[in-house]
């Protein structure tokens, strides 16, 4: 028996990879929570009605002798998802995103996962061996960087601006990777719409350029579209996946977590060979997705989303406006993004400071939470130097912060952000 003061012999990665900084911050209870990307505008009445509808139907099936149908709602199902749900999602992806899915058989190209996060992990698990190369934006989503590092990838970050990832540097990175690592990148990771953490949106010209680069160099494009439906300003731009007419180049990831609720249900369209391997990985991770949640999804997407989501988007737009107003009025000199959707604003000060130290010593004691920007850079990785296009060690920018406007109401956001801005101005002066 292991004594309490003894430790197990854990895998090597447990010593190298710290817990998620964002998850750790959720332990703090503050009035002004600009930290985690918690959805605050959810169609609660609609979701409640769906649950009542499902419950009544299920109970009726059971009491009228349709016990097999009733029990199937609570039972195991196919690893990739139930046909009734996948057909509804396929129809929407064809109509909204212009994804080339056959009207009769296209549902078979979609798989369900435990959020898009599980899809990210499963794709990395099946595509990457230690030493393989991945290209990501700089900064990038922590939930991609951490598992990529855990699996042993060489992470090369690409410069971004207010329009997101810059394709010219992707083009330059490929031969530099071949020279340094002896291999070209396996995966190009991108969040085209209102990305996490910066909130930037890729113009169509850049999306087309990234697709062409993937085609020319035979690189999988992992298109994470978690915020595709959370767009409240500007022109709606088709996803990169819409260019992939033969479903051979782009792994397209979507999730209910922003557009419905945090059901932990993701849905993806993957190239056939990749789908087979991801399903194998998913089968070992969770066996299958819950049928009852698929029933919730199917009803929501078939009957309600186009009615209730616009109401949610108006709330997020009001919140974003309130945050930007507070930043413009009170923050010290620096730059910040102006998102068309999603949940986040990215701020970078002109003066150097350590935003994590400021968070712990000043911000949290004043009832304000944000995520220090350094969390969105690789623990160990590389970056493309903009000045001379060489690969150098990746260094996190500590004078940055991710500010989330999705959870608090617009009044509290403005109040909290102006308070944060005054505290930060005092700190930097």
Secondary structure as UniProt FT lines:
FT   TURN            4..5
FT   HELIX           13..16
FT   HELIX           21..25
FT   TURN            26..27
FT   STRAND          32..33
FT   HELIX           44..63
FT   TURN            64..65
FT   HELIX           67..72
FT   TURN            73..74
FT   TURN            79..80
FT   HELIX           83..97
FT   TURN            103..105
FT   HELIX           106..109
FT   STRAND          110..113
FT   HELIX           115..127
FT   TURN            130..131
FT   STRAND          133..138
FT   HELIX           142..151
FT   STRAND          154..161
FT   TURN            162..163
FT   STRAND          164..165
FT   HELIX           167..181
FT   STRAND          187..190
FT   TURN            196..198
FT   HELIX           204..217
FT   STRAND          220..224
FT   TURN            226..229
FT   HELIX           240..243
FT   TURN            245..246
FT   STRAND          250..255
FT   HELIX           256..259
FT   STRAND          266..269
FT   HELIX           272..286
FT   HELIX           291..299
FT   HELIX           300..304
FT   HELIX           305..330
FT   STRAND          334..336
FT   STRAND          344..349
FT   HELIX           355..358
FT   HELIX           359..363
FT   HELIX           364..366
FT   STRAND          368..369
FT   STRAND          371..372
FT   HELIX           373..376
FT   STRAND          382..384
FT   TURN            386..388
FT   STRAND          391..393
FT   STRAND          400..404
FT   HELIX           410..428
//
